[in-house]
Amino acid sequence: MTWLQRIVGVLALSLLSACSGIVNFEKPQVNLAGLEVLDLGLLEQKFVVSLRVTNPNDMALPIDGLKMKLDVNGQPFATGVSNQKVTLPRLGEAVVKVNVTTNLSNIWKQLKAIQSKSLAYTISGQLFVPLVPGGISFNRQGELSSLGTAVAK
């Protein structure tokens, strides 16, 4: 790390800590908005996960991308990343689409585990925001009443 990068990093952290005293920043909320099948292969399956990202703050928030993990019934199911850039409007929301992949083993585990009509899920990951090293983490749990309500045809 060069001395210039260190100075820029210290200045960015100073700016963020100074702003935190002035502005009450709340983490954006991330919710599962949809899941659609992209490609079903023998060894790998691809889906598009739609995430609704809500900005509860009174200022716009630029998002440079995100990474996420989707667990179903307490088991890892799929992971993905998106480099989609979006600016969340103040007190607004945006839908971000993320391509995720899973494998036959994960799908098979879920098919064997489905005994009820509902599926518990957890989405977790990071929203990448300029000047915030490591991004802003999110974690959301929910339940789907049936797989048909989440998977678009």
N, C-alpha and C positions, 0 to 999 in steps of 0.2 A: 504494500500500500504506500503510495507516494505521499509526501507531505501535503500536497495540494488536495488530495482525496481526504486526508485526515481533517484538514481545515474545513472543507466543505461539509463533511460529516458532522463535525462539532457545531458548525453554524446551523445546519439543518436541525439538529437535536435541540439547540438553544432556541431556535425559532418555534419549534413544536412545543417545548416546555413553556415558553412565554405565552404562546397562544392558548395553551391549556388553562392558564390562569384567567384568561379573558373570556374564552369561549367554552361552553359546556358541551363537549363532543360526545355523541352517543354512537356506538358501533352500528353499522348498517345491519338490517335484518335480512336473512336469506331464507327463502321458502321454496319448496319443491312446487313447480307450476305445471310440469308435464314431463312425460317420458314417451319417446317414440322410437320404434325399431328402425335402425338404419341398414344393418346388414347382419344376416344370420349365417355364419359359417360353421363348419364342423368343429374347429378348434377355438375359434374366437368369434364373439358377437359384439356388434357395435350398436350403441344407442345414442340418441340425442336427449340430454337432460335439459329441461328449461328451468332456470332458477329465477324467481322474482326477487330482486334486490331492492329493498326499501331504505331510503335515506330519511331518518327521523330528524335530521339537523336543518338548521335555518341557513345553510350554505350549500352550494353545489359541491359534489364530491367526484373527482375523476377516478375512474377505475381503469388500470392498464391491462388487466387480465386476472385470471384466477386459477386455482387448482382445487380439485374436490375429490372426495371419496364418498361412495354410497354404500352403506351397509343395510342389509335386509335381514330382519329377524335375528339381529345380533351377529351376523356373519358378513365378512367382506363380500361385496358383490361387484362393484365396478369403480374404476378411477378414471380421471380425465383432467385435461387442462384446456384453457381457452386464452387466446391472446386478443380477444375482442375488447376494443377500447370503447368505453361508454362513460358519459358523464351523468351521474345521478342528479337530477334536479333537486333543489332545496325542497324538503318536505314532499319528495316524489319517489317514483320507482321506475325500474326498467327491467326487462326480461333479458337475461343473458343465456345463450345456448352453449352447451358444453358437450363435445363429443366424448363419450366414455366407452371403454372397452371392458369386457369381461371374458371369461373362458368357460368352456363346457363344464368344468368341475364346479365352478360357482353356481351355474344354472342348475346343475344336477342336484347340488345340496339344497337349493331353494325348493325345487320340485318335490324332493323327498320330505322337506320340513313343512310344507304347506298342509296343515291339518284343519285350519280354520279359514273363514272367509276374509280375514283381515291380515294385512302385512304391516309389521312395524318397520320403520326405516329411520336411518340417521344419515344426514348429510353433514359433512364437515370439510373444512379446508381454509384457504386464505384468499382474501381479496387483495390484489396488489395495487397499492396507492402510492403515487410519487411522494418522496420524502418520508415514508414510513418503512424502515428496514424490516424485512420479513413479512410485511403485509398485515392485514387485520384479519384475525381468525374468526371463523364462524362455526357453529354447531347447532343443528336443529333436528329435533326428533318429531316424528309424526306417525300416523297410521293411515293406511289405505283400506277402505272397506272391501275392495276387491281389485284384483289385478287389472280388470277391464276398465276401471276408472282412470288408471294411470297410463296405460299403453294405448297410444293412438294407432289407428290402422292406416 
